[in-house]
Amino acid sequence: MVRRRVAITGLGLASPYGGDLADFFTRLCAGESAVRHLLTDDQPRPLSIPFVACPGFDADAALGKPLAAMMDRFAQLGMAAAFNAWDAAGLVRTAGDESRDDWGVSWGTALGGTLAYEKGYRELWQRGRERLSPLSVLLGMNNAANAHISIQLGLGGVSTSHTVACASSAVAIGEAFRRVRSGEATIMVTGGSDVPQAYGVARAWEALRVMAPGDAETSPAACRPFAADRRGLVLGEGGAALVLEDRDHALARGATIHGEIVGYGASCDHSHLVRPEAAGQIRALQAALADAGLAADDIDYINAHGTATAEGDPVEVAALRTVFGERAKTLPVSATKSMHGHLLGAAGAIEAIASVLALRDDVLPPTVNLADNLDPACSGVEHLTVARQGAAPRAALSNSFAFGGSNAVLVFRAVRQ
């Protein structure tokens, strides 16, 4: 079977910093936290949690009011990110183009249109309404984002959504990569979006006791992956998208290539719903390296899953130490969730973008809130606490390890002009 090279020709997001792609990466490398304090007026008990929102995101301005009205916020964020990636790839928004019958979408979301359903419950139970909007089902379905992307961009190939908890968009990207590499698709729009600030969702995460506490003053430093005093994860909303393209097709049309995706590995711990296991992560890491045809010494950066939970962080580092051996001690690792939060189903996509930009721009972003405070159980790799420039990284891994034991690892390679 022919294995085609897969280029990354478009990157786009609905940024947790509120700006564009360049602004996102500049702030990330500067160690700037996007975490803020969220205080709602919900009754009987308001939410008061650290949270990452997309400040200034205006769906009507980004999508047009008629289109935005057809979408729940998760789909709005995803569509905006996809439009940004598509435009950045130099592709034309022409719906219904028959030449796009092998161009498709592979999207990730953990929650889908949860906000739409929660709004429905409030309307029925709190306000006494007897009927809901006829758009409710269309707003709430998990495949709404990829369906709208397919329609708006005229993509007649596969259109799928992947719901794999925190690994959703990493799995979506991996599956899109396989389709392009095999020749099944010429172009795939892939990524993910999620909006976890629904009251019931936030309360459910709170009940697990894995969310970091914080107030208006302390929230920006609430997420502390690998730190001895870490208290848990910080939820965030957002959307992130990549355009994956057959490299020969990209070169023929003169597209800018930001990097290549060269490997994907997946596994399941098959042991516990919420407790991670190093053995499963090791299998995913090894599978990704083998798929890419790379050795441990070829990897120069790892964007860790790093959620800042008590159990998760040491297990991930233990897996890295096993797979990379002596190389692990000098292997740069960072958890960018410390700044942009945990976007659940969109986490793998925003971290994939961070990894691609790290290779392209030769700047490795840091883990913040970690300096001089490393948990000894998380030692054995080189934790970056400030950005590193000039390392000329050749290849990077992006890890996504989800509840349910689902693990996904993506491998990216730099393109040097």
Phi, psi and chi 1 to 4 in degrees:
 res  aa     phi    psi   chi1   chi2   chi3   chi4
   1 MET       -  134.3 -176.9  179.6   70.4      -
   2 VAL   -71.1  132.0  175.4      -      -      -
   3 ARG  -110.2  104.2  -70.5  164.8   63.1   99.9
   4 ARG   -79.1  149.1  -59.1 -178.1 -179.8 -178.0
   5 ARG   -76.5  142.6  -68.8  174.1   66.3  176.9
   6 VAL  -117.0  113.8 -178.7      -      -      -
   7 ALA   -93.3  151.0      -      -      -      -
   8 ILE  -103.9  109.6  -59.1  162.2      -      -
   9 THR  -109.1   -9.2   55.4      -      -      -
  10 GLY  -144.8  138.4      -      -      -      -
  11 LEU  -133.3  135.3  -58.9  167.9      -      -
  12 GLY  -155.5  152.0      -      -      -      -
  13 LEU  -155.8  161.8   51.1   75.1      -      -
  14 ALA   -97.9  104.1      -      -      -      -
  15 SER   -78.0  139.1  173.4      -      -      -
  16 PRO   -68.5  -11.0   23.6  -32.9      -      -
  17 TYR   -97.6  -10.3  -63.4  104.4      -      -
  18 GLY    90.6   -6.4      -      -      -      -
  19 GLY  -104.9 -156.0      -      -      -      -
  20 ASP   -93.1 -171.0   59.7   11.4      -      -
  21 LEU   -62.5  -45.1 -170.8   71.6      -      -
  22 ALA   -63.3  -41.1      -      -      -      -
  23 ASP   -63.1  -41.2  174.0   78.0      -      -
  24 PHE   -56.9  -50.2  162.3   76.3      -      -
  25 PHE   -73.7  -33.4 -164.4   58.0      -      -
  26 THR   -61.6  -45.3  -64.1      -      -      -
  27 ARG   -70.7  -36.0  -65.6 -169.0 -175.1 -163.5
  28 LEU   -61.5  -46.6 -156.3   67.0      -      -
  29 CYS   -71.2  -23.1  -68.7      -      -      -
  30 ALA   -79.7   -5.0      -      -      -      -
  31 GLY    76.6   27.2      -      -      -      -
  32 GLU   -87.7  127.6  179.9  179.6  -26.7      -
  33 SER   -82.4  136.8  174.6      -      -      -
  34 ALA   -96.8    3.2      -      -      -      -
  35 VAL   -76.7  132.2 -178.7      -      -      -
  36 ARG  -132.3  170.8  -60.6  -66.3 -178.7  -94.5
  37 HIS   -86.8  129.1 -176.4 -121.8      -      -
  38 LEU  -105.4  121.8  174.2   66.8      -      -
  39 LEU  -126.9  118.2 -179.2   63.3      -      -
  40 THR  -106.9  171.9   71.4      -      -      -
  41 ASP  -104.4   20.2   58.6    0.3      -      -
  42 ASP   -61.3  145.2  -67.0  -83.4      -      -
  43 GLN  -117.0  148.0  -63.9  -59.6  -35.5      -
  44 PRO   -84.0   -9.4   30.8  -36.6      -      -
  45 ARG  -137.8  118.0 -174.8  159.5   65.1   94.6
  46 PRO   -63.7  154.8  -18.4   31.6      -      -
  47 LEU   -77.1  137.7  -72.5  174.7      -      -
  48 SER  -142.4   87.2  177.8      -      -      -
  49 ILE  -141.9  154.4   56.9  173.3      -      -
  50 PRO   -64.9  140.8  -19.2   32.5      -      -
  51 PHE  -156.1  154.5 -171.7   77.7      -      -
  52 VAL  -116.1  114.1  175.9      -      -      -
  53 ALA  -104.5  174.2      -      -      -      -
  54 CYS  -104.3   89.1  -68.7      -      -      -
  55 PRO   -63.7  135.2   24.7  -34.2      -      -
  56 GLY    78.1    2.7      -      -      -      -
  57 PHE   -67.0  120.5  176.8   72.7      -      -
  58 ASP  -117.5  102.5 -176.2  -24.0      -      -
  59 ALA   -62.2  -38.0      -      -      -      -
  60 ASP   -62.8  -41.4  -70.8   -8.5      -      -
  61 ALA   -71.1  -37.7      -      -      -      -
  62 ALA   -75.5  -34.1      -      -      -      -
  63 LEU  -119.4  -17.2  -51.1  174.9      -      -
  64 GLY    92.7  139.7      -      -      -      -
  65 LYS   -61.0  -42.4 -166.8  168.3 -175.2  177.3
  66 PRO   -61.6  -41.4  -24.2   35.2      -      -
  67 LEU   -71.0  -43.7  179.4   57.7      -      -
  68 ALA   -59.8  -35.4      -      -      -      -
  69 ALA   -67.1  -17.2      -      -      -      -
  70 MET   -89.5    3.0  -65.5  -71.5  -67.0      -
  71 MET  -129.1  143.5  -61.2 -178.7 -177.2      -
  72 ASP   -70.9  163.1 -178.5   79.1      -      -
  73 ARG   -60.0  -35.6 -173.4  169.2  174.3   85.6
  74 PHE   -61.9  -38.3  100.1   95.5      -      -
  75 ALA   -74.0  -34.9      -      -      -      -
  76 GLN   -60.9  -47.1  -68.0  171.9  -13.9      -
  77 LEU   -63.3  -40.1  -68.3  166.5      -      -
  78 GLY   -67.2  -42.3      -      -      -      -
  79 MET   -65.1  -42.0 -173.2   77.3 -106.4      -
  80 ALA   -61.4  -43.2      -      -      -      -
  81 ALA   -63.8  -41.4      -      -      -      -
  82 ALA   -65.9  -42.5      -      -      -      -
  83 PHE   -58.1  -43.9  -85.9  164.1      -      -
  84 ASN   -62.7  -43.7  -70.9  -20.6      -      -
  85 ALA   -66.5  -41.6      -      -      -      -
  86 TRP   -61.7  -47.4 -169.0  -99.8      -      -
  87 ASP   -64.5  -39.8  -66.3  -15.8      -      -
  88 ALA   -64.7  -27.9      -      -      -      -
  89 ALA   -78.3   -4.8      -      -      -      -
  90 GLY    75.7   26.0      -      -      -      -
  91 LEU  -100.3  153.4  -63.8  163.9      -      -
  92 VAL   -96.7  136.3  180.0      -      -      -
  93 ARG   -79.7   90.2  -59.0 -173.2 -160.9  176.2
  94 THR  -128.2   98.8  -54.1      -      -      -
  95 ALA   -68.3  144.1      -      -      -      -
  96 GLY    82.4   11.2      -      -      -      -
  97 ASP   -74.2  117.2 -172.1  -23.9      -      -
  98 GLU   -65.1  -21.5  -67.1 -177.3   -0.2      -
  99 SER   -71.1   -6.3   68.4      -      -      -
 100 ARG  -101.0   23.9  -63.8  177.4  177.4  176.5
 101 ASP   -71.3  -15.0  -77.6   -7.3      -      -
 102 ASP  -112.2   17.6   72.0  -23.8      -      -
 103 TRP  -100.1  133.5  -61.5   13.1      -      -
 104 GLY  -141.2 -171.2      -      -      -      -
 105 VAL  -132.7  137.9 -176.1      -      -      -
 106 SER  -134.6  111.5  177.5      -      -      -
 107 TRP  -122.8  151.0 -156.4 -106.8      -      -
 108 GLY  -119.9  138.9      -      -      -      -
 109 THR  -156.7  136.4 -177.6      -      -      -
 110 ALA   -87.5  -33.7      -      -      -      -
 111 LEU  -111.9  -22.8  -59.7  172.7      -      -
 112 GLY    58.9 -140.0      -      -      -      -
 113 GLY   -88.1   46.7      -      -      -      -
 114 THR   -58.5  -37.5  -56.6      -      -      -
 115 LEU   -60.3  -37.8  -80.9 -179.6      -      -
 116 ALA   -63.7  -42.4      -      -      -      -
 117 TYR   -69.7  -40.1  -70.7  119.9      -      -
 118 GLU   -63.2  -39.0 -178.2  165.5   87.2      -
 119 LYS   -60.3  -40.2  179.6 -178.7  178.2 -177.7
 120 GLY   -62.5  -43.2      -      -      -      -
 121 TYR   -60.7  -43.5  -61.7  146.1      -      -
 122 ARG   -62.1  -42.7  -70.7  177.1 -175.1  -91.0
 123 GLU   -62.8  -41.1  -67.7  -68.1  -43.5      -
 124 LEU   -75.7  -47.1  -68.7  170.0      -      -
 125 TRP   -91.6  -33.3  -64.8  -19.4      -      -
 126 GLN   -94.4  -35.6  -68.1 -176.9  -10.6      -
 127 ARG  -104.2   -3.0  -62.0 -178.3  176.5   89.3
 128 GLY    72.7   19.8      -      -      -      -
 129 ARG   -69.9  146.2  -71.5 -168.2   59.0  177.3
 130 GLU   -96.4  -20.4  -65.6 -175.3   -1.2      -
 131 ARG  -135.7  150.9  -59.8 -178.1   65.9 -177.6
 132 LEU  -108.5  170.4  -62.5  178.7      -      -
 133 SER   -61.2  138.6  164.8      -      -      -
 134 PRO   -64.3  -10.5   21.5  -31.9      -      -
 135 LEU   -85.1   -5.1  -67.1  177.8      -      -
 136 SER   -55.9  -45.8  -63.3      -      -      -
 137 VAL   -64.6  -41.5  170.2      -      -      -
 138 LEU   -67.2  -34.0  -56.8  179.3      -      -
 139 LEU   -71.9  -34.5  -68.3  168.6      -      -
 140 GLY   -90.5  -15.1      -      -      -      -
 141 MET   -69.9  142.3   60.3 -170.2 -166.6      -
 142 ASN   -65.1  -25.5  -86.9   31.2      -      -
 143 ASN   -93.5   14.7   66.9  -38.3      -      -
 144 ALA   -62.3  -41.6      -      -      -      -
 145 ALA   -63.9  -51.8      -      -      -      -
 146 ASN   -66.9  -31.9   56.8  -78.5      -      -
 147 ALA   -64.4  -45.6      -      -      -      -
 148 HIS   -65.2  -39.7  -79.4  -67.1      -      -
 149 ILE   -61.3  -44.5  -67.0  168.0      -      -
 150 SER   -60.1  -44.2  -64.8      -      -      -
 151 ILE   -67.5  -49.2  -68.0  167.2      -      -
 152 GLN   -68.3  -28.0  -65.7  -57.2  -46.9      -
 153 LEU  -104.9    1.8  -61.0  178.1      -      -
 154 GLY    65.7   43.2      -      -      -      -
 155 LEU   -97.9  110.5  -51.2 -179.7      -      -
 156 GLY   -92.7    0.2      -      -      -      -
 157 GLY   -84.3 -159.1      -      -      -      -
 158 VAL   -58.7  143.8   66.4      -      -      -
 159 SER  -136.5  103.0 -176.8      -      -      -
 160 THR  -127.7  152.9   59.9      -      -      -
 161 SER  -119.8  143.1   61.0      -      -      -
 162 HIS  -120.6  125.3  -61.3  -94.8      -      -
 163 THR  -118.2   99.4  -62.3      -      -      -
 164 VAL  -134.6   48.0 -161.0      -      -      -
 165 ALA    50.3 -131.1      -      -      -      -
 166 CYS   -71.1   -9.7  -51.8      -      -      -
 167 ALA   -99.8    7.9      -      -      -      -
 168 SER   -54.5  -53.3  -63.1      -      -      -
 169 SER   -77.3  -26.0   55.1      -      -      -
 170 ALA   -65.4  -42.5      -      -      -      -
 171 VAL   -64.1  -41.8  169.3      -      -      -
 172 ALA   -59.2  -43.1      -      -      -      -
 173 ILE   -65.9  -43.4  -67.1  167.3      -      -
 174 GLY   -61.1  -42.2      -      -      -      -
 175 GLU   -69.8  -36.2  -64.1  -58.2  -38.0      -
 176 ALA   -63.5  -42.4      -      -      -      -
 177 PHE   -57.5  -45.3  158.9   64.4      -      -
 178 ARG   -62.6  -36.4  -74.5  178.4  171.4  173.1
 179 ARG   -67.4  -41.2  -73.9 -177.9  177.7  -85.7
 180 VAL   -70.9  -42.9  177.4      -      -      -
 181 ARG   -61.1  -36.6 -176.5  174.0   64.5  178.0
 182 SER   -78.7  -11.6   70.1      -      -      -
 183 GLY    90.4    1.9      -      -      -      -
 184 GLU   -69.6  -28.5 -159.5  171.6  -19.0      -
 185 ALA  -136.9  146.7      -      -      -      -
 186 THR   -87.4  -41.2  -59.3      -      -      -
 187 ILE  -136.4  138.9  -72.0  178.5      -      -
 188 MET  -130.5  130.6  -69.0  -70.1  -66.7      -
 189 VAL   -91.9  127.0  178.1      -      -      -
 190 THR  -144.6  159.8 -174.4      -      -      -
 191 GLY   151.4 -146.3      -      -      -      -
 192 GLY  -170.4  165.9      -      -      -      -
 193 SER  -154.3  146.6   53.3      -      -      -
 194 ASP  -155.3  154.3 -107.2  -28.8      -      -
 195 VAL  -137.2   94.4  178.5      -      -      -
 196 PRO   -93.1   12.0   32.9  -34.1      -      -
 197 GLN   -88.0   13.1   69.1  -98.2   43.9      -
 198 ALA   -56.2  138.7      -      -      -      -
 199 TYR   -56.5  -46.9 -174.5   78.9      -      -
 200 GLY   -65.0  -37.3      -      -      -      -
 201 VAL   -65.8  -47.4  170.2      -      -      -
 202 ALA   -62.1  -40.2      -      -      -      -
 203 ARG   -66.6  -35.0  -74.4  -73.4  177.7 -129.1
 204 ALA   -64.9  -44.0      -      -      -      -
 205 TRP   -64.8  -38.2  -82.1   95.0      -      -
 206 GLU   -60.3  -39.1 -177.8 -177.2   61.9      -
 207 ALA   -64.7  -26.7      -      -      -      -
 208 LEU   -73.6  -14.8  -81.9  174.6      -      -
 209 ARG    61.5   40.8  -61.4 -173.1  177.6 -176.7
 210 VAL  -119.6    5.5  -65.2      -      -      -
 211 MET   -95.2  135.2  -73.4  175.9   59.2      -
 212 ALA   -70.5  139.3      -      -      -      -
 213 PRO   -82.1  165.6   31.7  -34.7      -      -
 214 GLY   171.6  155.4      -      -      -      -
 215 ASP  -121.5 -167.1   54.3   25.7      -      -
 216 ALA   -59.6  -30.6      -      -      -      -
 217 GLU   -86.2  -39.6 -179.3 -179.7   -7.8      -
 218 THR   -96.9  -12.9   62.6      -      -      -
 219 SER   -57.1  -41.1  -75.6      -      -      -
 220 PRO   -56.6  -25.5  -29.2   37.6      -      -
 221 ALA  -108.2   20.3      -      -      -      -
 222 ALA   -71.3  -32.0      -      -      -      -
 223 CYS   -95.0  115.1 -171.3      -      -      -
 224 ARG  -131.3   70.7  -58.6 -171.1  -71.6  -85.7
 225 PRO   -56.8  137.9  -23.7   34.5      -      -
 226 PHE    70.3   -2.1  -50.5  118.7      -      -
 227 ALA   -81.8  149.9      -      -      -      -
 228 ALA   -63.6  -28.8      -      -      -      -
 229 ASP  -103.6   22.9   64.0  -12.2      -      -
 230 ARG   -62.7  146.8   63.7 -170.5 -178.9  -80.2
 231 ARG  -122.5   -3.3  -62.7  -73.9  -59.9  -79.5
 232 GLY   136.3 -177.1      -      -      -      -
 233 LEU   -86.6  165.1   58.3   84.5      -      -
 234 VAL  -122.5  123.6  170.5      -      -      -
 235 LEU   -75.0  153.8  -65.2  175.0      -      -
 236 GLY  -153.8  156.4      -      -      -      -
 237 GLU  -104.3  159.9   67.7  170.4    3.5      -
 238 GLY   161.5  173.9      -      -      -      -
 239 GLY  -141.1  143.4      -      -      -      -
 240 ALA  -145.4  139.3      -      -      -      -
 241 ALA  -140.4  147.6      -      -      -      -
 242 LEU  -129.0  146.4  -57.9   85.7      -      -
 243 VAL  -103.5  115.8  174.4      -      -      -
 244 LEU  -100.6  136.4  -52.8 -173.7      -      -
 245 GLU  -144.8  140.8 -175.9  170.6   -6.1      -
 246 ASP   -51.3  123.9  179.7  -61.4      -      -
 247 ARG   -59.6  -40.0 -179.3  175.8  176.5  -86.9
 248 ASP   -63.9  -38.6  -70.3  -18.3      -      -
 249 HIS   -64.7  -42.1 -175.3  -88.2      -      -
 250 ALA   -63.5  -43.7      -      -      -      -
 251 LEU   -65.6  -38.7  -69.0  173.0      -      -
 252 ALA   -63.8  -31.5      -      -      -      -
 253 ARG   -98.0    5.9   66.7  179.9 -174.1   87.0
 254 GLY    74.1   28.0      -      -      -      -
 255 ALA   -73.3  150.2      -      -      -      -
 256 THR   -76.5  131.5  -62.2      -      -      -
 257 ILE  -107.9  117.8  -64.3  176.3      -      -
 258 HIS   -84.6  -21.1  -57.5  -77.0      -      -
 259 GLY   169.9 -179.0      -      -      -      -
 260 GLU  -124.9  146.4  -69.0 -173.1   50.4      -
 261 ILE  -100.0  127.8  177.6  168.7      -      -
 262 VAL  -123.9   -8.4  -65.5      -      -      -
 263 GLY  -159.4  156.5      -      -      -      -
 264 TYR  -153.3  127.9  165.9   51.6      -      -
 265 GLY  -130.0  140.9      -      -      -      -
 266 ALA  -138.7  151.5      -      -      -      -
 267 SER  -159.0  174.7   70.9      -      -      -
 268 CYS  -132.0  135.8 -176.0      -      -      -
 269 ASP   -63.6  -30.7  -66.3  -11.6      -      -
 270 HIS    46.1   40.9   66.0   82.3      -      -
 271 SER  -133.4  -33.0   59.7      -      -      -
 272 HIS  -159.4  148.5 -161.3  -83.8      -      -
 273 LEU   -71.5  -34.1  -82.1  173.5      -      -
 274 VAL  -125.5  -15.4  -62.7      -      -      -
 275 ARG   -92.3  115.7 -172.7  172.7   59.6 -116.3
 276 PRO   -70.7  157.2   27.8  -34.8      -      -
 277 GLU  -131.6  128.8 -174.4  176.9   81.8      -
 278 ALA   -59.8  -36.7      -      -      -      -
 279 ALA   -59.8  -40.5      -      -      -      -
 280 GLY   -67.4  -40.9      -      -      -      -
 281 GLN   -66.0  -37.7  -63.4  179.8   13.2      -
 282 ILE   -60.6  -43.2  -70.6  166.2      -      -
 283 ARG   -61.9  -40.7  -71.9 -165.3  -60.1  -85.9
 284 ALA   -67.0  -42.2      -      -      -      -
 285 LEU   -62.7  -46.1  -72.1  159.5      -      -
 286 GLN   -65.9  -38.8  -69.2  173.9  -25.1      -
 287 ALA   -64.7  -39.0      -      -      -      -
 288 ALA   -65.4  -44.5      -      -      -      -
 289 LEU   -63.0  -43.2  -70.5  171.2      -      -
 290 ALA   -64.7  -40.3      -      -      -      -
 291 ASP   -63.2  -35.9 -169.4   47.7      -      -
 292 ALA   -81.4  -13.0      -      -      -      -
 293 GLY    69.2   32.0      -      -      -      -
 294 LEU  -116.4  154.5  -63.3  177.3      -      -
 295 ALA   -99.6  166.5      -      -      -      -
 296 ALA   -55.9  -37.3      -      -      -      -
 297 ASP   -70.6  -11.5  -73.4  -13.7      -      -
 298 ASP   -83.5  -11.7  -64.8  -38.6      -      -
 299 ILE   -92.4  128.7  -56.3  -58.5      -      -
 300 ASP  -115.0   -0.3  -66.1  -40.2      -      -
 301 TYR  -162.7  142.6  170.8   63.4      -      -
 302 ILE  -128.8  124.3  -67.1 -179.8      -      -
 303 ASN   -89.8  105.7 -170.9  -64.8      -      -
 304 ALA   -75.8  156.6      -      -      -      -
 305 HIS   -64.4  -44.2 -175.7   59.8      -      -
 306 GLY    32.0   73.5      -      -      -      -
 307 THR   -90.1  -10.5   58.5      -      -      -
 308 ALA    77.9   25.4      -      -      -      -
 309 THR   -90.0  155.9   58.5      -      -      -
 310 ALA   -62.5  -41.9      -      -      -      -
 311 GLU   -85.9  -38.0  -74.8 -166.7  -26.0      -
 312 GLY   -68.3  -43.8      -      -      -      -
 313 ASP   -61.7  -49.0  -70.4    2.7      -      -
 314 PRO   -64.2  -34.3  -20.3   32.1      -      -
 315 VAL   -64.9  -42.2  170.3      -      -      -
 316 GLU   -63.8  -43.5 -179.6  172.9   10.7      -
 317 VAL   -65.2  -38.6  173.8      -      -      -
 318 ALA   -61.2  -39.7      -      -      -      -
 319 ALA   -64.4  -41.8      -      -      -      -
 320 LEU   -64.7  -41.1  -65.5  177.1      -      -
 321 ARG   -61.9  -37.8  -71.3 -163.1  -56.6 -100.5
 322 THR   -68.8  -46.1  -62.0      -      -      -
 323 VAL   -71.1  -38.8  171.6      -      -      -
 324 PHE  -100.2   -8.5  -71.0   91.1      -      -
 325 GLY    56.2 -134.8      -      -      -      -
 326 GLU   -62.1  -29.4  -74.7  -62.1  -51.3      -
 327 ARG   -60.7  -27.9  168.8   78.2  172.1  111.2
 328 ALA   -58.3  -33.8      -      -      -      -
 329 LYS   -62.5  -27.5  -63.5  176.3 -177.6  177.6
 330 THR  -116.0   19.0   56.7      -      -      -
 331 LEU   -93.4  113.9 -179.4   58.7      -      -
 332 PRO   -65.0  127.7  -21.6   34.3      -      -
 333 VAL  -131.8  137.8  173.4      -      -      -
 334 SER  -145.4  155.0   65.9      -      -      -
 335 ALA  -116.7   99.7      -      -      -      -
 336 THR   -73.6   -9.9   51.2      -      -      -
 337 LYS   -58.3  -23.3  -75.2 -173.6 -177.8   74.9
 338 SER   -59.4  -20.1   58.4      -      -      -
 339 MET  -113.6  -44.2  -65.0  170.7  -80.0      -
 340 HIS   -98.8    1.8   58.2   60.9      -      -
 341 GLY    74.6 -178.2      -      -      -      -
 342 HIS  -100.7  107.7 -165.1  -19.8      -      -
 343 LEU   -88.3   18.0  -84.1   57.4      -      -
 344 LEU    50.9 -115.2  -63.1 -175.3      -      -
 345 GLY   -63.8  -18.4      -      -      -      -
 346 ALA   -96.1   -2.8      -      -      -      -
 347 ALA   -60.7  -47.1      -      -      -      -
 348 GLY   -60.6  -33.3      -      -      -      -
 349 ALA   -74.2  -44.3      -      -      -      -
 350 ILE   -68.2  -32.0 -163.9  169.5      -      -
 351 GLU   -76.2  -29.7  -70.4  157.9   12.8      -
 352 ALA   -63.6  -43.0      -      -      -      -
 353 ILE   -62.4  -43.9  -73.0  176.5      -      -
 354 ALA   -59.8  -38.4      -      -      -      -
 355 SER   -68.4  -42.8  -60.0      -      -      -
 356 VAL   -63.4  -43.6  172.2      -      -      -
 357 LEU   -67.0  -33.8  -67.6  175.8      -      -
 358 ALA   -61.3  -42.3      -      -      -      -
 359 LEU   -69.9  -43.6  -65.2  173.9      -      -
 360 ARG   -67.2  -44.3 -172.0 -165.4   72.4  178.7
 361 ASP   -96.4   -0.9  -63.6  -10.5      -      -
 362 ASP    58.4   44.1 -167.3    7.8      -      -
 363 VAL  -138.1  122.9 -173.7      -      -      -
 364 LEU   -97.1  120.2  -53.1 -178.0      -      -
 365 PRO   -72.9  158.9   27.0  -34.1      -      -
 366 PRO   -96.4  173.8   35.7  -36.2      -      -
 367 THR   -98.3  122.4  -57.0      -      -      -
 368 VAL   -92.2  167.7  -61.5      -      -      -
 369 ASN    65.5   27.6  -49.6  -43.5      -      -
 370 LEU  -121.6  -23.4 -179.5   60.2      -      -
 371 ALA   -52.8  128.8      -      -      -      -
 372 ASP    61.5   21.7  -58.2  -40.2      -      -
 373 ASN  -140.2   28.2 -166.5   29.6      -      -
 374 LEU   -71.3  133.0  178.8   65.8      -      -
 375 ASP   -68.6  124.5 -178.9   -8.0      -      -
 376 PRO   -54.4  -29.0  -25.9   34.4      -      -
 377 ALA   -69.4  -13.7      -      -      -      -
 378 CYS  -107.0   14.3  -63.0      -      -      -
 379 SER   -83.6  168.1   63.1      -      -      -
 380 GLY   112.6   -4.4      -      -      -      -
 381 VAL  -129.1  168.5  -61.6      -      -      -
 382 GLU   -91.3   98.7 -175.2 -179.1    4.6      -
 383 HIS   -77.2  124.7  -68.7  -77.4      -      -
 384 LEU   -85.5  117.7  -61.4  176.4      -      -
 385 THR  -103.4   -9.5   56.9      -      -      -
 386 VAL  -137.1  156.4  -64.9      -      -      -
 387 ALA   -62.5  147.8      -      -      -      -
 388 ARG  -118.7  126.0  174.5  171.5  -62.3  170.3
 389 GLN  -111.1  154.1  -60.7 -174.0   19.2      -
 390 GLY    79.2   17.0      -      -      -      -
 391 ALA   -86.2  -11.2      -      -      -      -
 392 ALA    48.8   56.8      -      -      -      -
 393 PRO   -63.7  138.0   25.6  -34.4      -      -
 394 ARG   -91.4  -39.4  -61.0  161.1  -65.1  170.0
 395 ALA  -150.8  153.7      -      -      -      -
 396 ALA  -138.5  150.8      -      -      -      -
 397 LEU  -108.9  147.1  -58.3 -174.0      -      -
 398 SER  -125.5  118.9 -178.7      -      -      -
 399 ASN   -98.1  138.6  -66.2  -18.1      -      -
 400 SER  -137.9  115.2  -64.6      -      -      -
 401 PHE  -123.6  115.5  -56.8  137.3      -      -
 402 ALA  -108.2  159.6      -      -      -      -
 403 PHE   -55.6  147.4  -83.3    3.6      -      -
 404 GLY    92.5   -7.8      -      -      -      -
 405 GLY    81.9   10.4      -      -      -      -
 406 SER   -81.8  126.8  -65.0      -      -      -
 407 ASN  -120.0  137.8  -53.1  -54.6      -      -
 408 ALA  -140.5  132.6      -      -      -      -
 409 VAL  -128.4  128.1  178.4      -      -      -
 410 LEU  -108.8  144.3  -57.9  170.9      -      -
 411 VAL  -119.9  126.7 -171.7      -      -      -
 412 PHE  -119.1  147.7  -58.9   98.8      -      -
 413 ARG  -124.4  140.1 -175.3  166.6   59.4 -157.4
 414 ALA   -72.6  150.9      -      -      -      -
 415 VAL  -113.6  112.4  173.7      -      -      -
 416 ARG   -96.9  122.7  -56.0  -64.9  179.4 -157.1
 417 GLN   -76.5      -  -59.2  -61.8  -28.8      -
